[in-house]
Amino acid sequence: MNKAIRNIFIILIAAAAVISCDKALVADNGYELGGDYRIVVTGSVSDMDSTPLEEIKVTLNAYPPDVLYPLPLVTKTVYTDNKGLYSVDAFGFSGSIICNVKAESQDGSYNSETQELKITWSGPSFDEKHNTFFVNDCNFKLVKP
């Protein structure tokens, strides 16, 4: 009986340590969602002949910077319209982020492409009044495999 209670106690302490480390990492770096910052990424997807591609999956993953193996803070997915245009909107950030925007065809008829964006909530693309960072013309030209 004492051995079982001791094992349960060890498991609880280990779980508390893991949870507190995870929370500390988020709290120390200020990346918990619930912040006031928003990012809007717009662009187009076409083939190499500049023909717009419809129903291409565009995924934005936002990560905290300077973390070796980060999990995404936010993942948003949209699809291009019949003109190859897309707009993805994510919010709740409170610190600098790195965003990977990936365009990929659903049927594998085109190779996927990824662009990295570094967002620091400053500069001419940042609207301070609305706490929104705009990335326009995040365009992709996909090639066939």
C-alpha positions in Angstrom: 0.0 0.0 0.0 2.8 2.5 0.9 4.6 1.7 -2.3 1.4 2.4 -4.4 0.9 5.8 -2.6 4.6 6.6 -3.1 4.3 5.9 -6.8 1.2 8.0 -7.2 2.9 10.8 -5.4 5.9 10.6 -7.7 3.7 10.6 -10.8 1.8 13.7 -9.4 5.1 15.6 -8.8 6.4 14.7 -12.2 3.2 15.8 -13.9 3.2 19.1 -11.9 6.8 19.7 -12.9 6.0 19.2 -16.6 3.0 21.4 -16.5 4.7 24.2 -14.6 7.7 24.2 -17.0 5.3 24.4 -19.9 3.4 27.3 -18.4 6.6 29.1 -17.4 7.9 28.9 -20.9 4.7 30.5 -22.2 4.4 33.1 -19.4 8.1 34.1 -19.4 8.1 34.8 -23.1 4.7 36.5 -23.2 3.2 34.4 -26.0 0.0 33.3 -24.4 -2.9 34.0 -26.6 -5.4 36.6 -25.4 -3.2 39.5 -26.6 -4.4 42.4 -28.6 -2.4 41.9 -31.8 -3.8 40.6 -35.1 -2.2 39.6 -38.4 -3.9 39.7 -41.8 -2.1 38.0 -44.7 -3.4 38.3 -48.3 -2.1 37.2 -51.6 -2.6 35.0 -54.7 -1.7 31.6 -55.9 -1.0 30.8 -59.5 0.9 28.4 -61.7 4.1 29.3 -63.5 2.1 30.7 -66.4 0.4 33.1 -64.0 -2.9 31.3 -64.3 -4.9 31.7 -61.0 -5.3 28.4 -59.1 -8.7 27.8 -57.4 -9.2 25.7 -54.2 -5.6 25.8 -53.2 -5.2 25.2 -49.4 -3.3 28.1 -47.7 -2.2 27.4 -44.1 -0.8 30.0 -41.7 1.1 28.6 -38.6 2.3 31.2 -36.1 5.2 30.3 -33.8 7.1 32.1 -31.0 10.6 33.0 -32.1 13.7 31.6 -30.6 12.2 28.3 -29.5 14.0 25.2 -30.7 11.0 22.9 -31.3 7.9 25.2 -31.0 4.3 24.1 -31.3 2.1 26.5 -33.4 0.4 29.2 -31.3 -2.3 29.4 -34.0 -3.0 27.5 -37.2 -5.5 29.0 -39.7 -6.4 27.4 -43.1 -8.3 29.0 -46.0 -8.7 28.2 -49.7 -8.2 30.3 -52.8 -11.2 31.6 -54.7 -11.8 31.3 -58.4 -9.3 34.2 -59.0 -6.6 32.5 -56.9 -6.9 35.0 -54.1 -6.8 34.3 -50.4 -7.0 36.2 -47.1 -6.1 34.7 -43.7 -6.7 36.4 -40.4 -5.3 35.4 -37.0 -5.5 37.3 -33.7 -4.7 37.1 -30.0 -0.9 37.6 -30.1 1.1 39.5 -27.5 4.7 39.2 -28.6 6.8 38.8 -31.8 6.0 35.8 -33.9 7.2 33.9 -36.9 4.6 32.8 -39.4 4.9 30.1 -42.0 2.4 30.4 -44.8 2.1 27.3 -47.0 0.2 26.9 -50.3 -0.6 23.3 -51.4 -2.9 21.7 -53.9 -5.3 19.1 -52.5 -4.7 16.6 -55.3 -0.9 16.8 -55.4 -1.0 18.3 -58.9 1.4 21.0 -57.8 4.4 21.1 -55.4 3.7 23.0 -52.2 5.5 26.2 -51.3 6.1 27.9 -48.0 7.1 31.5 -47.1 8.3 32.7 -43.7 7.2 36.0 -42.2 8.8 37.7 -39.1 6.2 39.8 -37.3 7.5 42.4 -34.8 4.4 44.6 -34.6 6.2 47.7 -35.9 7.0 49.4 -39.2 4.8 50.7 -42.1 2.7 47.5 -42.3 1.6 47.8 -38.7 -1.7 49.7 -38.0 -1.2 50.9 -34.4 -4.8 52.1 -34.1 -6.2 48.6 -34.7 -3.1 46.6 -33.5 -3.1 44.9 -36.9 -0.1 43.9 -39.0 -0.9 43.6 -42.7 1.1 41.4 -45.1 -0.1 42.1 -48.6 1.1 40.3 -51.8 2.2 37.1 -50.1 2.0 35.4 -53.5 2.8 31.9 -54.5 3.7 30.5 -58.0 3.3 26.7 -57.8 5.0 24.3 -60.1 4.0 20.8 -61.2 6.0 17.9 -59.9 
